[in-house]
């Protein structure tokens, strides 16, 4: 089952895409927002011809490790994992009238924590969820042939990411700082 | 006869030693609503082995506002009670004494954390979200690593950053400067606090919770949540409770804090500038896969539509 947020039928709005959720909108007045990303990654996909926008807020890189005898893939929300969120989001965009070949991507998030004082770099990567999340998303996008127009990943700051449905603008605001343009996914391909 | 009048310093910059600076700040702890006496009393009663449901109900009923809030929560879908709960005694019987203790603490802390800290977080209530999720994460970890009092871990997680509330409120300028140092110098918030103030929020939180008469191992966990190794070792613990149990509780809170930060829950301007003491993973005997399963658990908790987290909304 795909976790898709309900859309307000009457008015456009700022729609918060929470952890392990994905959302697709065709309402030109809507914005999709992922607040306060840490190691999580916001995947922003946009059909720049038909103007269908989608965002997923992924938490972990891969669902495989969480499959067990009693828990099959159907029990795990696809938007939670990098490797399942991307195909699920593409599918949802297509269901909403988008075309796979028009889709372009931007991703942001995947920050990392500091390592232990005095330890070497290898040991600090032990729990590098952020880096692995970004890698998983990029691999999934590559596997589906979706071009990545821009990415803002890594670092150790939190981010809030906004995708506007009307023109595919993706903006990133590091927490406590000013917002900056990451990508204009609505621009015609060059 | 001529008398001399002592002029109290009006600003922390007029105080020299770090210890006196900390004492100066703590005199303003009264500026934030204290943890209600009733909440502390309920927590202490539940910790005692022979306490009855009636005793807890009687203590809680001394604060009617708190009682009403606890009953509202007990009736929320999150706890899935099959019927309407109208008295505290019923709530204790149906949900258990320790659940009621956690609810009482969580509800009491909401007022402490529900403030807009300009420049620190994006959304009002982020400090509350972070603290509550840290409490939840700590309780879940404690249960899985067989810490004998998982509820104590919940309270320690809930209160671990209480020192930040007082610093941000009374020393907002220094708080902002510390955030700037974090960004500019790529240091942790604790390192920036120590550079600017001479002490950090963990020290402030420990002293505040000590004044609230919370159990010593809980105070120690708050004091050392950024440096859990110090809670294991008597010579490094600065007089706070130390040893295997205190060390384990502190390690649990350290990891719970890290999990919430990794997930971006209530992330502040200090971002992910947090030093994981990897020794906690050995101490708690956890591998990476298990830590990822905790990330799953906490993200599920956040996604629940009617969780404790929605209390403030």
HADDOCK unambig.tbl for C-alpha pairs under 7 A between the chains (distance, minus, plus):
assign (segid A and resid 19 and name CA) (segid B and resid 299 and name CA) 6.62 0.50 0.50
assign (segid A and resid 36 and name CA) (segid B and resid 264 and name CA) 5.42 0.50 0.50
assign (segid A and resid 36 and name CA) (segid B and resid 267 and name CA) 6.10 0.50 0.50
assign (segid A and resid 37 and name CA) (segid B and resid 263 and name CA) 6.95 0.50 0.50
assign (segid A and resid 37 and name CA) (segid B and resid 264 and name CA) 4.96 0.50 0.50
assign (segid A and resid 38 and name CA) (segid B and resid 261 and name CA) 6.51 0.50 0.50
assign (segid A and resid 38 and name CA) (segid B and resid 262 and name CA) 5.17 0.50 0.50
assign (segid A and resid 38 and name CA) (segid B and resid 263 and name CA) 5.32 0.50 0.50
assign (segid A and resid 38 and name CA) (segid B and resid 264 and name CA) 4.03 0.50 0.50
assign (segid A and resid 38 and name CA) (segid B and resid 272 and name CA) 6.90 0.50 0.50
assign (segid A and resid 39 and name CA) (segid B and resid 262 and name CA) 5.16 0.50 0.50
assign (segid A and resid 39 and name CA) (segid B and resid 263 and name CA) 5.99 0.50 0.50
assign (segid A and resid 39 and name CA) (segid B and resid 264 and name CA) 6.96 0.50 0.50
assign (segid A and resid 40 and name CA) (segid B and resid 263 and name CA) 6.18 0.50 0.50
assign (segid A and resid 112 and name CA) (segid B and resid 272 and name CA) 6.41 0.50 0.50
assign (segid A and resid 113 and name CA) (segid B and resid 272 and name CA) 4.99 0.50 0.50
assign (segid A and resid 113 and name CA) (segid B and resid 273 and name CA) 5.83 0.50 0.50
assign (segid A and resid 113 and name CA) (segid B and resid 274 and name CA) 5.75 0.50 0.50
assign (segid A and resid 113 and name CA) (segid B and resid 275 and name CA) 6.81 0.50 0.50
assign (segid A and resid 114 and name CA) (segid B and resid 273 and name CA) 5.76 0.50 0.50
assign (segid A and resid 114 and name CA) (segid B and resid 274 and name CA) 5.44 0.50 0.50
assign (segid A and resid 114 and name CA) (segid B and resid 275 and name CA) 4.91 0.50 0.50
assign (segid A and resid 114 and name CA) (segid B and resid 276 and name CA) 6.75 0.50 0.50
assign (segid A and resid 115 and name CA) (segid B and resid 275 and name CA) 5.53 0.50 0.50
assign (segid A and resid 115 and name CA) (segid B and resid 276 and name CA) 5.99 0.50 0.50
assign (segid A and resid 116 and name CA) (segid B and resid 275 and name CA) 5.51 0.50 0.50
assign (segid A and resid 116 and name CA) (segid B and resid 276 and name CA) 5.58 0.50 0.50
assign (segid A and resid 116 and name CA) (segid B and resid 277 and name CA) 5.42 0.50 0.50
assign (segid A and resid 116 and name CA) (segid B and resid 278 and name CA) 6.63 0.50 0.50
assign (segid A and resid 127 and name CA) (segid B and resid 288 and name CA) 6.69 0.50 0.50
assign (segid A and resid 156 and name CA) (segid B and resid 271 and name CA) 6.09 0.50 0.50
assign (segid A and resid 156 and name CA) (segid B and resid 272 and name CA) 4.88 0.50 0.50
assign (segid A and resid 156 and name CA) (segid B and resid 273 and name CA) 5.84 0.50 0.50
assign (segid A and resid 157 and name CA) (segid B and resid 271 and name CA) 4.40 0.50 0.50
assign (segid A and resid 157 and name CA) (segid B and resid 272 and name CA) 5.72 0.50 0.50
assign (segid A and resid 158 and name CA) (segid B and resid 264 and name CA) 6.83 0.50 0.50
assign (segid A and resid 158 and name CA) (segid B and resid 267 and name CA) 6.55 0.50 0.50
assign (segid A and resid 158 and name CA) (segid B and resid 271 and name CA) 5.03 0.50 0.50
assign (segid A and resid 158 and name CA) (segid B and resid 272 and name CA) 6.90 0.50 0.50
assign (segid A and resid 175 and name CA) (segid B and resid 121 and name CA) 6.83 0.50 0.50
assign (segid A and resid 175 and name CA) (segid B and resid 122 and name CA) 6.58 0.50 0.50
assign (segid A and resid 175 and name CA) (segid B and resid 268 and name CA) 6.76 0.50 0.50
assign (segid A and resid 175 and name CA) (segid B and resid 269 and name CA) 5.39 0.50 0.50
assign (segid A and resid 176 and name CA) (segid B and resid 119 and name CA) 4.98 0.50 0.50
assign (segid A and resid 176 and name CA) (segid B and resid 120 and name CA) 6.05 0.50 0.50
assign (segid A and resid 176 and name CA) (segid B and resid 121 and name CA) 6.80 0.50 0.50
assign (segid A and resid 176 and name CA) (segid B and resid 269 and name CA) 5.28 0.50 0.50
